């Protein structure tokens, strides 16, 4: 069939596949719901017949957002040997280095991050400030060298574009993302000398695939989700005086240089991170495709059906005052939960079942050190009118300043405080709204138009970027339909 005829075939086939796609959507189910919850979630997501991936619109969107890494991203791959091999590789790379070494890299890059400040006090966006720090840490852990300023600019632009594309405030830029991909390939030319790959089994993985795996798993997913985790946690710390006082008391009672062992034993920080993950989970939704029909609680799950797991809903089902940020609920014998015991399916910030995120311990420990270090050295002021949701599409407006020790560089402490107050008032007068719209809500018609309305409020009618959620949705839809037609033809 010629290209012209193939194009006509695609065009004429779109109505048919739209009906098929619409019919397929009707087979989908979201959990938890009034019939399936708690133990049912465990049985569903640990069932070998509900581990399918890759053949649905939701997964096509994930591949789209993660371009050029989406085709080999663990989140998009179908179950099988290739997925297992990449998962083993991820685990090997994450846990090659000791926690002490990881902490050393974190503290070293944090010092560089502090020294890069052009001013001791300024207004900024917390996403924008945190993201380069996380990029630098991942880069050195993977490639055994400090990232250069030119490389950091390339990686930061590429990851920011992916982040903003998912949030519906930007369009995907292939030109920007290719630069990071090319640099990752360049770093892998000396792969035999890199520590994290020395014990990895790479015989069957082409270097191009490995570069895409690193870009998708570590820089797209790892950097973005760690940045969001840290951001959500810091927002709640700095908005809550009781939490700040608890942290400051611990710091004052500790030695100037606090070891990892001491941080690890400080359980209240664990409670803060748990509460951050409960209220602001790293994932909005994930899905599984049924590969073999089965019945659960008299509900027939047909082959090909898609089951969506809503993390935010799960994390609010069984808790007292579920919308409040209360770290103390995680204390021993103080777990504020309606049911007698917290089950595996009631708190799943890193997923559940065989596809659970392999970076759980690594991410948790790294975030713990970074959050503690930032609080110890930095002061953040957040506008009182800021609306904190899981999505925070445009980040968090802040007044950023170094700690009291650093302020000794100023001769007049009172003028510093006055400057902070003026900057904070300026932020509060700006348009800094946030909206309760999930990143992936843009995959629905209602979510798409809600994002457009929010963007119009923020950008104004004249800015083309306001319509990026609709343009993105159309692109994903056409890519998905073409692949469905190609699959049908084969």
Order of alpha helices (4+ residues) and beta strands (2+ residues): alpha-beta-alpha-alpha-alpha-alpha-beta-alpha-alpha-alpha-alpha-alpha-alpha-alpha-alpha-beta-beta-beta-beta-alpha-alpha-beta-beta-alpha-alpha-alpha-alpha
